[in-house]
């Protein structure tokens, strides 16, 4: 009798849990939780990490679903309300989740605002994808050159972009000093039926995306902004040579003169410090990590080589000091908001203007496909 009673209790408990989960699943399906942020299966036509083509994407931040935003991917699986046309002469914008910009309407993104600043004379194509690094920005060159005519290149570079190039992530490129091209690609993987079923569950998407309770974060984790926890590190042997090789190889990889390449540098750590209520901590220098030192060296080497380099932190600080308006969706989400994208677009436009007057052909209207 006791065993039967225990079985009934356990069965009742299990049924109660199942009913509760089913009710929670139904409720979450009515709410603007993250959805559609799915990696596409391997595709020989575009063999790098991208999202499912022609998919509706829903974004929101945190447990309380702040900043709900809807967008759509195009034929290549990048966030854009239009398909990319092969053979088109373009300005290409590269970056990670900051350029992917799921948390902003497309019209307010760097790429959309830059195209408007250029007067519609040339389309601006976004190739930003979460988790990208410097290795990806170099590795993508052969694909972009094969599919399009790249007239200008804009690359958004943020914390983690150097060090993350050493990780072998499916569908991404990684540093390979033994390779003549400096980088190699890690093949994309096929998601099995179980994983695809799980990512279709609202509860799974809420826990993984909104709560970010997963072994691998959806977007790059913040590298650390608390100066009290700072552990200073230096560059390792070979880092400077690798960065020099990246700078020297990038223009040739895209078939562009150096002045047609714009590097926009952002520091999340500096933005976090900028908002500190204690004025004494607002100008604290970011922790000197290996990655931070590498990006500083990259900026100096890029300037030496003739690439256009712009640091966005000064503009962000002026904007915040003048208006009191943040340049990101913090504290729920540290990705840029429309104001930061506008300033980044202005910086890119200014740099492109310099390149257009330096002895090379000026921008012309794009040819019809």
N, C-alpha and C positions, 0 to 999 in steps of 0.2 A: 504493500500500500504506500509506504513512504517513497519507494522508487517511482511509482506511478505519479504520485503527487509532485515529486521533483521534476519528472518529465513534463507534466502539465505546466508547471511553473516556468520551466525553461522554454517550452514551446510558446507560452503566452508572452514571455519576455522577448523572444525572437520575433514573434508576430508584431509586437508593439514597436520594436526597433524598425522593422521593415515598413510598417505603416508610417512611422514618423519620418523615415528617410524618403519615402514616396511623397509625403506631403511637402517636405522641404524641397524635394526635386521639382515638384509642380510649382511651388512658390517662386523658386529661383528662376524658373523659365519665364516668369512674368516680369522679372526685374532686369535692368540693364547690366548684367554681369558680362565679363569678358567672353567673347565668342568669335570664332572664325580665325583666330590667331594660330593657324595650323601650318606646319611645314609640309610642303608638297612632296610627293614621292619623287624619286630620281627621274630626271628628264634629260635625255641625251641632247636635246636642242638647247637646253639652258642648264648645264650640269653643276649648278651651285645652289646654295640654300636660298629658297624663296618660299612664299606662301602659296596656298592653293589659288590658281588663277580664277578670276571672275567670282570672287567670294565676298560676301557681306561680312564686314568686320565690326565688332562692337568692343568698345573700350570703356572701362571705368576703373577707378583707383580705390584700393583699400576695402576694408570690410563694409564701409558705408556707401560704396559705389559712387564716389564723387566724380565730377567731370565726365558724365556719360557722353561718348562721342561715337558717331557712326562713320564708317568709310567703306571703300570698296577696292579690291585689288583688280589689276588689269590682266591682259593676256600673258604677261610674264610673271605675274604673282607679286608685283610691287604695288604699293598703295598709290593709286592715281585714278582719277575719274575718266581716264581715256586710255586706249590701247597704244602701245608703242609700235611705230611703223618702221620696219626694217629699211635700212638705207638712208634714213633721215639724218640730216646734219643737226647736231644737238649740243647743248651744254649739259654735261653729265654731273650730277650731284651725288657724291658718295658719302657714306657714314654709317653709323649704327642706328639704334632705336631713336636717337635724336632726329635724324633725317627721316627715318621711317615714319615717325610722328603720328602714331595711332591716336594720341591724346589730343589732337588738334584737327579742326576742319581743314580739308586740303587747301582751301583758298588762303588760309593764314600761314601756310608752311613756307619755309625758305625757298623751295623750288618754285612754288606758285608766285610768291611775291617777287622773286628774281625775274621770272618771265615777264611779269607786268612792268618791272623797271626797265627791262630791255625792249619794251614797247611791242612785244609780240613778234620781234624780228627773227627769233629763233626759239624753238621749243626747248624747254628745260625738263630733262628726264630725271626722275628720282630712282636711285639704285640703293637707297638706304635699307638695311635689314638688321634687326636686333642681333647683337653678339658679334658684329663685324670688327675687324682690327686692321692695322696697317698692312698686314699680309694679304688681307682680302682686297684692299684698295689697289694693290699692285697686281694681284692675281687676276682680277676682273678685266684687266686691260685687253687680253686677247679676245675675250668674249665681246666686249664693247666695240672693239675695232672691227671685229668680224660682222657684227650686226648693224652698226651705225657709223656715222662719220662724226667723231668727237672733235668739236671745234674748240671747246673750253672745258676744263675740268675743275670742279669745286669739291674739296674734300674737307669734311668737318672732323676734327680730331679732338678727342677727349680723353680723360683719365682712363687708363687701362688699355689703350689702343696699341701700345708697344708690347707689353708683357703678355697680353692675351693672344698675341700672334704665335706664341710657343705651344699653345694648346691645340690638339688635333680634334676639332669639332666637326661632326658630319656636315658636309656641304660647304665647308669653309676652307680657306687656305691657311697654311702655317709656315713659319720660318724654317727654311731648310738650307743652311749655309753650304751644304754639299752640292746643291743644285745651281746650275748656271743662271736660272731665273730667280734665285733667292727664295722662292716660295714653291710649295707643292700643295696639291689639293687633297683633301680628305674626302673620299667618295660619300655622297649622300646615302642614307639608309632607307630601306623600305619599312614603313610603319606597319606592324602586323594588325590583324583584325581586332585584337583585344585593345590595343592602344587607340585605334580609331574609334572603337566603341566607347572607351573611357572618356576621350576628349569630347564626345558628344553629350556626355552627362553634365547637366548644369552644376550639380554639386561638385563634381571633379574640377570643372573649370573655375568655380568660385574659390575652392581651396587652393588650387594651383596658381591661378592667375591673380585674383583679387587679394587673397590672403598670403600668396607667395610661399605656401608651405610645401615646397618640393625640394628634392635633392639638388636640382639645377634650377636656378632662378630664371624666370622668363626673360628678364633684361639684365644687363650687367650690374652686379652689385656695386654699391659705393665703396671705393677703395679705402675710406677712412678719413674723417675730417677732424677728429678730436685730437688736438695737439698733445694732450696729456697721454695719449696712447701711441704717440708717434715713435716709430722705430726707424731711424734714419738708415738708409742703405745706399750704396753706390752702384755705379755701373759695373757689370762684370766684364771680364776679358772678352773681347770680340764684339761688344755691344756698339761701340763707336764705329767700328768698321762696317757692321751690319747696317747702321743708320746711314752712313755715308753711301754705301752701295744702294740703299733704297732711294735716297735722294738723286743719285746719279742715274739710276735705272728708270725711275718713274717717267720722265719726259719721253725717253726713247720707247718705253713700253706702249705709250699712248700715241706716239708719233707727233708729239707737240713740242714746240719750243718752251723752255721753262717758264717764261712770263705768261703763258696761257694756262698755267696751273695755279690755283688759289688754295692755300691751306688756311682754314679757319680754326683757331685753337680756343677751346673752352675749358674751364676748370670748375668742376662742381664743388670742390673743396673751397675755392675762393668765394663762390656764391653762397655757400653755407655760412662762411665767416662773415660775409657782407650783411647778413640778416641778424647777426648776433646782437642781442639787446645791450651787451656790454661794449661800449665804444672802443675800449682798449684791445678787444679781441677781433675787431672787424678787419684789421689789416694784417692779421697773423699770416705769415707765409705758410703755404701748404707743406705738409710733411715731406721732406726730401727723400722720396722713395726711389727705387731703381727705375720704375716707370716714369715718375715725374722728371727725374734727371734726363732720361732718354728723350722725353718729349721736348724738354728745353734744348737739348743738343740738336734734335731734329729741326726745331725752329731756326736755330742759328745756321745750321748747315743748309737748310732750304733757302734762306736769305742769301747766303754766300753763292749758291748755285743759280740764283736768279729767279727762283719761284716767288710768287706773290704770297706774303705771309701777313696774317692779321690776327691779333689777339683780341678776343671779344670781351674779356673781363673789364677793361677800362670803360667801355661803352655801357656795359651792364651796371657798373657802379655809378656812373653819372646818371643813368636813368633812374635808378632806385633812390639816389640822393635827391634828385630833383622832383620826382613824382610820388615817391613812396610806394610805387607799384612794383611788385616782384616780377622777375623775368622767367619764372617757372611756375609749375603747379604745386609747389611745396606748401605745406609740409607733407601732403599726401603723396606727392609725386614730384621728383626733381627734374623731370624733363622740361624743356623750354615751353613757354607759352607763346602766344601770338606776338607779343612785344619783342621777345628774344629772337624769334624767327625773322621779324622785320629788321632788327639791327644786323643780324647775320646776312640777310639778303642785301642790305645796304653796303655792308663791308665787302661782300662778294662783287657787287655791281661796281663799286669804286675800284677794286683790284682789276676787274675785267676791263674797265675803262683805261687803266694804265697800260695793260697788255695790248689793247687795240691801237694805241698810239705809239708803239715802240718799234715800228718798222715792219710789222706784219700786216697781213690783210685784215681790214676791218670787218665787223660782222655784216653779213648780207642776209636778206630774207631766205628762209629755208626753201629748198627745192621741193616741188610737189612730188608725192610718192607716186 
